[in-house]
Amino acid sequence: MSFVPILILLWLVMLIFKPSYENIIAGIVSGVTIAIHDFIIEYYAYKRGLWYCYGGFQQVGKYNLHVPIDMSVLFFIGGFVLGNFSIFPIYIREHGLITDPIIISPYLDIVWIFLALIILAFIGAGMDFLSKKFGVWENGRTWTYWKCAIYAWFPLLAFSVIMNYLTLILI
């Protein structure tokens, strides 16, 4: 079921933002970044007892990595979508969707992106805790919604967007 919403978001981002070649490359880097970052977080969380994922695991030789492969694929697609969505301040400015010079100032792009990442982190943590009802994962004794949003989701999203913008600068 998780693939349906992410594929809809992918389609919407591609339709609305019509990413350029550079944005597609940066989105791929963003997707790989978020997939690797999530893989590391999931493995660390399992080892430290923060949370336990129940959705099948990747086995490399004798090592159980405690991360479902479908989760890595979803995070790659999500990172690609996030990378292309993160250019929304530029898109709004270029298409004249908002004309107030204070709101669309390029100097405020970081503020709008930061606020969007905070909102997305809280939504992501909310979706995580909602998915507990379906037996997808279980949190450890010390893991809360707020920790999930602030310590897992926000850095995951922010690092992906930073890599997206670094790629755009380097291309």
C-alpha positions in Angstrom: 0.0 0.0 0.0 2.9 2.4 0.6 3.8 2.5 -3.0 0.5 4.0 -4.2 0.8 7.4 -2.4 4.5 7.8 -3.2 3.9 7.0 -6.9 1.0 9.6 -6.9 3.4 12.1 -5.4 6.0 11.2 -8.0 3.5 11.7 -10.8 2.3 15.1 -9.3 5.8 16.4 -8.8 6.8 15.4 -12.4 3.6 17.0 -13.8 3.7 20.2 -11.8 7.5 21.0 -11.6 8.5 19.5 -15.0 12.0 18.9 -13.7 14.9 19.7 -16.0 17.8 17.3 -16.7 19.7 18.9 -13.8 16.8 18.5 -11.4 16.4 14.9 -12.4 20.1 14.2 -11.7 19.9 16.1 -8.4 16.7 14.2 -7.5 18.4 10.9 -8.1 21.3 12.0 -5.8 18.7 13.1 -3.3 16.9 9.7 -3.6 20.1 7.7 -3.2 21.1 9.9 -0.2 17.8 9.4 1.6 17.7 5.6 0.9 21.3 5.2 2.3 20.6 7.5 5.2 17.4 5.6 6.1 19.2 2.3 5.8 21.8 3.4 8.3 19.1 4.9 10.6 17.1 1.7 10.5 20.1 -0.5 11.2 21.2 1.7 14.1 17.7 1.9 15.5 17.4 -1.9 15.6 20.8 -2.3 17.2 20.1 0.3 19.9 16.5 -0.9 20.5 14.9 2.4 19.4 12.4 0.6 17.0 12.0 -2.7 15.3 10.8 -3.1 11.7 8.7 -6.2 10.9 8.5 -6.1 7.1 11.1 -8.6 5.9 14.8 -8.0 6.0 17.8 -7.7 3.7 20.3 -10.5 4.2 23.8 -9.9 3.1 25.8 -13.2 3.6 25.3 -14.1 7.2 24.4 -10.6 8.2 20.7 -9.6 8.8 20.6 -5.9 8.1 17.1 -5.4 9.7 15.8 -3.2 6.8 13.1 -4.2 4.4 14.2 -3.8 0.7 10.8 -2.2 -0.2 11.5 0.5 2.4 14.8 1.4 0.7 13.0 1.6 -2.7 10.3 3.8 -1.2 12.8 6.1 0.3 14.7 6.4 -3.0 11.5 7.4 -4.7 10.6 9.7 -1.8 14.0 11.3 -1.9 13.7 11.9 -5.7 10.3 13.5 -5.1 11.6 15.6 -2.1 14.6 16.8 -4.1 12.4 18.0 -7.0 9.8 19.4 -4.6 12.4 21.4 -2.7 12.8 23.8 -5.6 9.3 25.1 -4.9 10.4 28.6 -3.8 12.2 29.0 -7.2 9.2 27.6 -9.0 6.8 30.0 -7.4 9.1 32.9 -8.2 9.7 31.9 -11.8 6.0 31.3 -12.5 4.7 34.4 -10.7 2.4 32.4 -8.5 3.0 34.8 -5.6 4.0 38.4 -6.3 4.6 39.8 -2.9 8.4 40.7 -3.0 8.8 40.0 0.7 7.4 36.5 0.5 9.2 35.5 -2.6 12.6 37.0 -1.8 15.4 34.5 -2.6 16.8 35.3 0.8 13.8 33.6 2.4 14.1 30.4 0.4 15.9 28.7 3.2 13.1 29.7 5.6 10.4 28.3 3.4 12.3 25.1 2.8 13.1 24.7 6.5 9.4 25.2 7.4 8.4 22.7 4.7 10.9 20.1 6.1 9.6 20.6 9.6 6.0 20.0 8.4 7.1 17.0 6.4 9.0 15.6 9.3 5.9 15.8 11.5 3.8 14.2 8.8 6.4 11.4 8.3 6.5 10.7 12.0 2.7 10.7 12.1 2.6 8.2 9.3 5.1 6.1 11.0 3.1 6.0 14.2 -0.1 5.4 12.2 1.6 2.4 10.4 2.2 0.8 13.9 -1.5 -0.1 13.9 -0.8 -2.3 10.8 2.1 -4.2 12.5 4.8 -2.7 10.3 7.0 -1.8 13.2 7.2 -1.4 17.0 8.9 1.4 18.9 11.3 0.7 21.7 10.7 1.9 25.3 12.3 5.3 24.7 11.1 6.1 21.2 8.4 8.7 20.9 6.6 10.6 18.1 8.6 13.7 18.9 11.9 11.9 18.8 10.8 10.2 15.5 10.1 13.6 13.9 13.1 15.5 15.3 15.9 12.9 15.5 14.9 10.6 12.5 12.7 12.4 10.0 14.0 15.9 10.0 17.7 15.1 9.6 16.8 12.5 6.9 14.8 15.0 4.9 17.2 17.9 5.5 20.3 15.9 4.4 18.6 14.8 1.3 17.6 18.4 0.3 21.1 19.6 1.1 22.5 16.9 -1.3 20.0 17.9 -3.9 21.1 21.6 -3.8 24.8 20.7 -3.7 24.3 18.6 -6.8 22.4 21.4 -8.5 25.3 23.8 -7.7 27.9 21.3 -9.0 26.1 20.5 -12.3 
